[in-house]
Amino acid sequence: MNGIDKILAYIKAESVAECEEIYRNAAEECGQIRADYTLLEQNEYWKYINTGSKETDHRREQLQSFAVMEANKQLLSTQQEMVDEAFALAAKKLLELPKKEYAGLLKRLVMDANCSADDIVERFRNELSLKIVSVLFD
């Protein structure tokens, strides 16, 4: 091998070594970029998961509050129906009482209430009259 061939072989070997070095550096840089983007991707993924979880929890709390409100509403409605039925039954039973027993009952109620008959009549007119009239004459 003559001097030029040796120089060319040397240049070729240096070029190959330099290309391999560039390739290794590029591969390392690509690996680092992939790792960085994988981390960014994971962070973005968990950001969406956390946001979704918070929104889901908020929606669940809203639905739970609505369900409790609806249950309370239904309970109050049922209680009102029961009170109306009890009132209607009491009015019916009062109407079925013989006059003598009815008078005795009113007397006992006035005595237990510790007030005068006028007070009872006034209270009856003001508080109960519409309810009793609606029950008695429906």
Secondary structure, DSSP 8 states (H G I E B T S, - for coil): --HHHHHHHHHHHHHHHHHHHHHHHHHHHHHHHHHHHHHHHHHHHHHHHHHHHHHHHHHHHHHHHHHHHHHHHHHHHHHHHHHHHHHHHHHHHHHHS-HHHHHHHHHHHHHHHTS-HHHHHHHIIIIIHHHHHHHHT-
